[in-house]
């Protein structure tokens, strides 16, 4: 209630500010740069890895770039915040384990929280690839830019970028003293929901030794009182405490040689998922009731060291980027059954450590631009999980004996790569691209099946009954508890393309490229009998699953008016996927059975368009739209769950493929003269409903996301006050929609017809609904 009153008061304050002599919009503009002017400035990208950043309008690839001003205006706090800003892009948190990316671009993504599953959308922070999906959707601050590249990026970025890549650049130290402090307060305005979410962050930057050494430090603190109300006990749920500490040094050793070092430490403590079981509550509500709120904690150490050396050879530059990441997480009491009963709760621990190095050269030789390099990556993964499943306890097992499942795995993963890309100017207006990358990948894994584990001392020091031993034998317990295995893959990734400038501000391009998503091993083998009797024969006796391969074609154009006030870009694409890598979810005695294998071949094709128009000096509209058509070409595994592979499987929708996405936004800037300026921003984005599971039993409803922001640039230089709202239509969204094995509703008065869900409902972790807030920023 207090939160609601505070937020309503801030909205009233905003309305008061809005009434200031509107009046003043005819005042002298002075030297002030308007919000529209800032948007119309040239936006550069670093994704081509050339010596110098390039104008986004000159890059022959579909990419949407966000600079610091735009990221601030969009209130971007995690990568998920950008999920509703571009066509054919879904940047979701899977919801099972907070912070785990479930990203998909152009229909290629991951439907899993299993740590051993490699991304389909690669995330690169300050040039360092993040090797797992876990810990990716975390709080971000002090961002310089984010680049969203659509389509396979395997040539320059390597494996596991079949859907695309996200290039995140954090702020560098400055050569002049500067600082930025920001305080944000937001939360729900509904009295039947949770409390206040508070974020305080700041950075200080400047020269330590003029012309030689610059430094920067920053800190970020977030305390979320929990957005949701758990109907089980009427407590707030979704609480979080996050702290981030960051430092950076940039040393100009000589006129040619510079070093940029960055280090970051993150500590987070959060509630478990706010899981809704849709046998009990309508999917278009935020109602849920769980008897275990769960906890999660994570600790991340991240560092990068970049060295740049200018050379005379080709007037080029040698760049080396060394990266390190350590990620430790644990979750306890995660309520997977999403009910007020203890049917399926789980605990898990995960540790990841990675080191990588990329050495590259970029230079120009007459008509030829050359970018070439070598790459090394190694990571180790360790994962354990236990499941408390009293609801599936077999009849022979005495109630006094816990019915728990244990298992997990460890893996060592190494990648070597070498690449070269040539852009050759056949004429000043016609440029040919030819590139090739070689990758070799090795994985060695030790897997323990997730299965019942009973110690003889559980019941008065005696062993279980003979009947129970027979039960375990029927479950396959006489087989080994797991396996050790290794595999390797090597590939060539080509790219061939043409780019033609019809005018300085209009170009068309086309290219063909390949991409690969890593094969690997499943850390959650929960149905041992099915794995041994069905999965192994389906994979030719291999304990793991094979890599996924894509062949991608794209035709596009980029155009703008002479003054840059109108901009329109578009692309059409065709992607052929071979050996599609999927997690097939079914229900079973171990809870959710997650089999990972190569299920099918498929084709995804579509179009997308985005642009902007500045109608006046203070009014700008931007828009985007995407259409995707996806279908299976050949299905080789029973993804429908009806025990046969037939046409029904091929008629199913591919998961994570929204047929339509579109959006429109606007910026209106009012100069108030001596009173400063008011900047209003609004954005609406629609995403069609998507299948979540291969069987199509799980669905994520369509999304209608409306956000707005009013910023008062006060007369005090560098001091801004913003009022903002996200998901203003209070649209319900979930991170996943996975079917559960439990038999029907378990209480009266609140259940819904569960027959629509095989088994007993769903695990559907909710995302935040309507949020409004106020933000204060002071900068120099």
N, C-alpha and C positions, 0 to 999 in steps of 0.2 A: 504494500500500500504506500509506504514511504517512497519507494522507487517511482511508483506511478505519479505521485504528486510532484516529485522533483522534475520528472521528465515533462509533465504537463506545464509546469512553470517555465521551463526552458522554451517550450513551444510558444507559450504566450509572449515571452520576451522576444522571440524571433518575429512574431507578428507585429510587435511594437516597433522593432527596428525597420520592418518592411514599410511602415507608414511614414518614415522620414521622407520629407519633401521629394516626391517622386519626380517630379519636383526637380531634384538636383541633377537629374540625368543630363540636363542641358548645360551643366557647369563645364568650365574649362577642363579639357582632358589633361593638360599639363604633360609631363614626361612619363606618366604612368603607362605601364604595359598591361593591357587588358587580358582577361582570361582567354578571349577569342584569339588575340594576338599570340599568346603562348601556345595554343593548340595549333595555330597555323605555322609555327616555326618548323624548320626541317627536323625530322626525327631520324636519328641514325641507329644502325644496328651493328653488332659485332659478330653475328652468327656466321658470316662468310670467312672469318678468321684471316682476313687480309691485314696488311700492315696498318691501314687506317680504317676506321669505321666508315660505313657506307650509308648513303641516303636510302631509307626504306623503300622509296619509290624506284630506286635503281636496281634493287636486288631481284633476280629472276626466280622467286619462290614466294609462296603464300605465307606471309608473316604479318602479325599485328604486334606493334611495339608500343609500350607504355613508358613514358618518361616519368620523372619524379613528380611533376605537377599533377599529371593525370592519375598516378597511383594514389596521391594524397586525396584528390577529389573523389576517387572511387572508394575511399576508406579501405584500401587493401591492407589486410592484416595477415592473411595467409594466401597461398596460391589458390585455394578454393574460392577466394573472393573474386577471382577472374573467371569463374565458371560461366557467368552469364554476361559476357562482354563481347564474345566473338562467335562467328558462325561455325557450326559443326564441332564445337569444343565442349567437353564435359570434364571439369576438374573437381571431382567429388572425393570426399573422405568416405571410406568404406563403412565407417561407423562401428565395426566390431572392436577394433583396437584403435583408439583415437590417434589421429595423425597419420594413418596408413592411407596412402594414395590409391585411388580407384579411378585413375585418369584415363580418358579415352578421347582420341581425336580422329575424326572421319571414320568412326565406327571401330577403330582398333584400340583396344584397351584391356584392362585386367579386372576380373571379377573375383578378387580373392584377397584375404588377409594373410595367406600362408607366406612366411618370410622367404621361402626358397624360390618363389615365383618372380621371375625378372620382369621389369617394366616393359610396357609397349610404348609409353611416352617417357622419354629420357628427361631427367631434370639435372641441370648443370648450374651450380652456384659458383660464381667467380671462376668459371672454367673447369670446375671439378665435378665429375659425374657422380651422382648418388646411386650406389649399387643396389639398393633395395627400395621397395615402396614404403617401408616402415619409417616413421619419423620424418616424412616429407611434408605433410600438411601441418606444419608447425608455425608458430607465430613468427612474423617477419617485421623488421623495422629498418629504417635508414636504407631504403632502396634507391638506387640510381635509375634502374630500368629493368623491365621484364620484356622478353621477346618470345612470342608464341608462334612457333613454326609448325605449319600444318603439312602433313605428308612425310614420307620416310626421309630421314636425315642421316642415313648410314654412312655416306661417303666421308663427311667431315666429323661426324659425332660417333660413329661406330654402331655397335650392336644395340638392340633394345630401344630403337627409336623408330619402329615401324609405323607408329601412329603420328609421331612428330617429336618435337623437343621444346622444352621450356628453358630459356637462357635467362638466369637471374643474376644481375650485377648489383652488388651492394655498394654503398657510398665509399669513395676513396678519400684519403686525407687531402686537405686543400692547402694551397700555398699562401692563403690569407686567413687570418683568424676568423672563425665563424662558429656559431653554435645554433642548436635548435632544441627547444623543449616543448613537449606536447603532453597534454592531459586530456583523456577521453572518458566520458561517463555515458553509458548506454544501458538499455535493458528493455523489457517488455512494458507496455502500457496497460496490459490486461491485469486486473487485480488477482485473477486466479492462476497467474503464472509466477515465476521466480523473482530474483532480485537484481541488484545493480552489478554491472560489469565495469570495472575501473582499470584503466591502463595509463601508466605514466612512463614516458620515455624521453631520452635526451642524448645529444651528441655534442662533443666539443672537438674542433679541428683547427689545425694551423701549423705554421712552421716552427720546428724545434731548432733548426739551424737554417737560416735563410739561404734558399737556393740549393740546399744539400739534403735536408731531412725534414719531412713533414709527418705529423702524427695525428691520430684520431682515436678517441675513446667514446664508448656509448654504453648505455644501460637501458633495459626495458623491464618493466614489472607489470604483470597483469593479475588481477584478482577478480574472478567471476563468482558471484554468489549463486549461480545456477539459474538457467533460464526457465526450466520446466518445474512443474509440480508433480511429484510422484503420488498418485492417488492411493497407494498402499499405506502411506503414513503421513501424507500431506506435507512432506518435507521438500525443500528445493532440491533439484537434481541437475547435474551438469556443472557442478562447482569445479573451479580450476584455479591453480596458482602457478604462474610461469615467470621465471626470471632468466634474462639473457644478458650476458656481459660480452662486449666486443672491443677489440683493439686493432689498430692498423698502423703500420709504418711504411713510408715510401722514401727510399734512399736513392738519390741521384749520384751514383758513384763517380761517373764521368759524364761528359756530354753525350756519350753513346750508350752507356750502360746504366740501367735503373733496376731496382728491386722493389717489389710491393708485397708485403707480408700482412696477412690477416689471420686473426684467431678469434674463436667464439666459443663460449660455454653456455649451454642451456640446461636448465633444470625445471621439470614440470611435474605437478601433482594434480591429478584430475579424477573426477568420478568416472565410473564405468559408463557404457552406452545407455542412452535413454530408449530402451527397446520397447516397441509397441508390438503386441501380438494381435494380428488383425482377425483372429477368431473372436476377439473380445471387444475391440473398439473399431469404429469406422476409420478407414484409411485417410479420410479428410479431416481428422481431428488430431489434437496434440495430447489426447488422453492416453495414459499408460499406467500400469500398476505392476511394480516389481518388488519382490521381497529382499533382494540383494542389490544395494546401490552400486557395489563394486568400486574398486579403486584402480588407478593406473599411475605409474610413475616412469619417468624417462630422464636420462642424462645423456647429453650429446656434447662431444668435443669436436670441433671442426676447425681446420686450418688450411691455408693455401699460401704458397710462396711463388710469385711470378717474377721472372727475370726477362727483361727486354734488352736486346743488344742490336743497335743499328750497324749495318755493314754496307760497304761500298758495292759489294756483289749484288747487282740488280737493284741498287738503291733500296735494299731490303732490310728485313728485321728477323732476327732469331729470337724466338720466344720459348721459354720453358715454364711449365706450370706443374708444380708439385703439390699434391693434395693429400690430406689425411682426414679420416673421420672415424670416431668411435661412438657407437650408439648402444646404450644399455636400457632395456625396458622390462617392466614387470606389470602384470595385471592380476588382480585377485578378486574372486567373487563375481566375475562377469556373468550377468543374468541372461543367458542365451535363450531360455524358454520364454522370457518376457512376460511372465505371469506372476501372481502373488504366491506361487508355490515353488518348491525346490524340485524342479524336473530336470533341468540341465544347466548347471553352473560350471564355470571353468576358471582355471588359473594358468598363466603362461609366463615364461621368461624367455627373453631374446637378447642376444649380444651379437653385434656386428662390428668388425674392424676392417677398414680398407685403407689402402695406399695406392696412389696413382701418379703417373708422370706422363706429360705430353711435351715432346720437343718438336718444334715446327719452325719452318722458314717460309716467309712470304716476301716476294719481290717481283719486279717488273723488268722484262727484257724486250724492249721494242714493243711489238704488238701483243706480247704474251705476258699475262699475269700468272704467276706460279705460286701455289700453296702446297707444301708437302710436309710430312711429319712422321714421327714414330710415337707409339703409344704403349703404355704398360699399365695394367690394373690387377690388383690382387685384393681379395677380401675373404674373411673367414666368418662363418655363421654358426651359431649355436642356439638351439631352440628346444625347449621342453614344454610340455603341456599335460595337464591332468584334468579330467572331466568327472564331475559328480553327477551321476545319472540314476538316482534311486527309482525314477519312474520306469526304467527299463529293466529293473532287477528281475532275473529269471526266477521262476517258481522254486527250483531246488535250493536257491541260495537263502540262508537264514537272514532275517531282517537285521540281526545284530552285526552282520558283516557288511562293511561299506562296499558299495558297488561303484568303483572308480576305474577310470581308464587313464593309462599313462603312456607317454611316448614322446617322440620328437626326432631330432636329427642334428647333425653337424655337417659342414661342407667347406671345402677349400676351393676357391674359384679364381682362376688366372686367365687373363686375356692379353694377347700381344697383337699389335696392329701397326700397319704402315700404310700411308695414304699419299696421294698426289692429285691435285686438281689444277687444270690449265684452262684459263679463259683466253681465247685467241681472237683478236679483232681482225676478221676477214676483210671488213671494210670498217670505216669509223662508226657505222651504224649497225653492222651485223657482227655478232659475237658468238663464237662457238665454245661450248663447254665440254671438256672431256676429263673424266676423273675415274680413279680406281683405288679401292682400298682392299688390303688383304688382312684378314683377322684369323687368329687361331685362339681357340678357347679350350680350357681344361677344367673339369670339375671332378672332385673326389668327395664322395659322401658316405656317411655312416648313418643309417636310418634305423630307428626303433619303432616298431608298429605301435600305434595307439590302441591298446587292448586292455582287457581286465588284468590286473596284477594283484595277486593275493599272497600274503605271507602266511606261513603255517602258524605263526604265533598270534594271529588275529583273534582267535577264539580260544582262550584259556591255554594257549601254547600247543594246541592240537591242530592237525591239518584239516582242511575242508573235507566234507563227506565224499564218499565215492561217487554219489550222484552228481555232485558238483564237478568232480574231476571229469566225469563223462560229458557234462555240459561244456566245459572248456575245450575238451577234445572235439566236440561237435562244432565249436566256433573256430577250430583250426589252431588251438593253442599248442598242439604237439609239433607244429612247424617252428622253425627258428623264430626268435623274437624280432628279427630284422635282417638287415643285410648291409654289406659294404660293397661299393661299386664305384667305378670311374668311367668317364667317357670324355671324348674330345671332338670338337668340330672345327673345320677350317673353311673359309669362304672367300670369294672375290665379290666385292660390291662395286659395280660399275655405275657411271652416270654419264649420259650423253644428252646435250641440249643445245638449243639455239635461242638467241635473244636478238630482237630487231627493234631499233628505235625509229619510229615513223616521224617523230619530232622529239625535241628535247624533253617534252613533258608527256610523251605517249610511247609506250613500249609494249610489245607482245613477246611471249616466251613459250617454250615447250621443252619438255625433257622426259627421259625415261631413266629410272633407277631401280635398284633392288634394295631390299632390306631384310635383316634377319633378327629374329627374337630367339634368345638362348633356349636351348633344351635344358633339361635338368632333372631334379628329383623332388618328390612330394614328401614334405615333412609331416603330413597328416594322413597317413594310410590307416584308416579306421575300420574298414571292412576287409579283413585279411583274406577271407575266403574268396571274395570277389576279386581282390587284387591278384591272388595267386592263380585263380581259375579262369578269370576273364581278361584282366588287364594285361598280365604278362603274355598270354597267347596273342592278344591284339597288338602288342608291340614287338612281336617276334622274339619274345623272351628277354627283352631289355627291361631292367628294373626302373629305368627312367623314361622320360618322354623326350621326343625329338624336337629339334628347333622348328620354328615357324618361318616361312619364307614368303616374301611379298614381291611382286613385280608391279611397279607404279608408273603411270603415265599422267602427265599434267599439261594442260594448255591454259595460259592465263594472259591477262593484260593489266597494265597499270597506267593511269592517266590522271592528269590534273590540268586545271586552267593555267594560263600564263602567270597569274598573280597568286596561284596556289589556294584560292578561296573555294574552289570546287575540286574534289578529288573522288575518283571512282576506280576501284580495283575489282577484278573478278577472276575466277578460275573454274575449270572443269577438270575432273580427275576420274581415273579408272584404276582400281587396285585389285589385283588377282592374288588371293591368299592360298598358299599350299600348306598342307599339314597344319591346319588351324589348331592352335594350342588353347585348350579350354579346361576349366574346372567344372566338371559335371556334378551337380549337387543332387543327392537323393537322401531319403530318411532311412534310418536304421537303428539297431540296438545301441550303437555308440553315439547316437545323437544325429548330427549331420554328417553324412558320408560325402567326402570331397575327393573324387577321382580326377586326376589330371592326366590328360592324354591328348593325342592329335586326333581330333574327331572328324575333320572334314576339309574340303576345299570350298572356297567361296569367292564371290565377286562383289565388290562394293564400288559404286559409281555415284557421282554427284556433282553439284555445282555450288558455288558460294560467291557472294558479292558483298562488298562493304565500301562505304564512302562517307563523305561529309560535304556540307554546303554552308558557307558563311553568307547568310542573306544580307546582313549589315555588319558594321564594325563591332557590334556588341551582341549579335545573335547568330548562333551556329547550330546546325542540326547534323547529327551523324546517324547512320543506319547500317544494318547488316542483315543478310539472309543466307540460309543454307538449306539445300535439299539433298537427301541421301536415299539411294535405293540399294538394298543389300539382299542377296539371296545365296543359298547354298547351291553349289554345283554338284557336289558328291559328298554324302554323309557315310562314314564308315563305322560309326558307333551309335548305340541306342541312346540318343540324347533326349528322346521324348519320354523314356521310362516305361514303355509298354512292352518291353522285352524283345522287340523285333526292330530291325532296321529296314524302313520302307519309305514310301513317299511322304508319310506323315512327318517324318523327321526333316525332310527337305523343305516342307512347307512352313516350318517354324521360323519365327523371326530371329535374326541374329541379336545376341545381347548387346546392350549399350549403343544401339544405333537409332538415334532419333530421326525419323523421316524428315522433319521440318524444324528448323530453328530460325528465329528472326528477332530483330530488336531495333529500337529507335531511341535516340537520346537528344538532348538539347542543352545548350549553355546560353544563359542570358546575363550580360554584364551591365550593371548600372553604375555609372560614375556619380558619386555623391559630393564631389568637390572637396571642401574642407572636412566633410564627414567621412571621407574614405570611399569605399565602393561596396556594392552588394553583388555577389555572384551566385546565380541560381543554376543548379544542374539537376537534370532528371533523366532517368534511363529505364526503359522497359525492355525485358527480354523474355521471349517465349521459347520453350523447348518441348517438343512433342513427347508423349509418353514412350517409355522404352522397356523392353523386356530385360529383366535382370538375370534370370537363369536360362540356361540352354533349353530346358524343358518348357519354358514360358509360363511356368506356374508362378514365378515371381515377376512382379511388374513395379516400375517406378512411375507414378502418375505424372501427367504433364506439368510443366513448371511455368508459372506466371510471376516473374520477378520484377517488382517495381522499386526503384530506389530514388532518393532525392536528397539534395544537399543545398543549403543556403549558407554562404560564407560572407561574413562582414570583415572586409579588410579595413581595420580601424585607422583613424588618423595617426595613431602611434606606429611609427615605422616598424614593420616586422611582426606586429601583433594582430592575429586573426582569431575570430570566433566563428565556429561553424555549428549549425544545427543539421542533423542528418537523419534519414530513415532508410532502413533496409528491409526488403521483403514486406513492403507496405501493404500488399494485398493479403498478407498473412497466409501465404501459400504453404501447404504441407508438403515436405519432401523428406525422403528417407535415404540413408546411405546404401542400404541393400534391402532385399525382400526375399528372404530365404525360407523355404518350407521346413516345418518341424515334424518330428515323428509321433507326437503325443496324441492320444485318442480323444479328441473332442473337447468342448467346453467343460470346465470343472466347477463352475459356480453359477448360480441363477441371477438373473436380473441385469447382466451386463454383456452377455455373450452375443455374438453375431453368428449367422449360419456358417459353420466351419466347413461344410461340405465343399465349399469353393476352394479349399486348400487341402491338398492331399495330406493325410496325417492329422495334425492338430493345430494348424495355424502357421504363423510366420514369426520370424525374428526380423523386425524392421526398425533399426535405430533412427530416431527422429533428428532432423536438423532444426535450427532455430527458426521461429516464425517472425512476426513483425517485431522490429527493433527500432527504437528512436534514441537519439543521444545528442550530446553537445561536446564540442571539442575546442580546446584553447591551444593556440600555437604561438610561440614566441621564437623568432629567428633573427639571425644577423648574417 
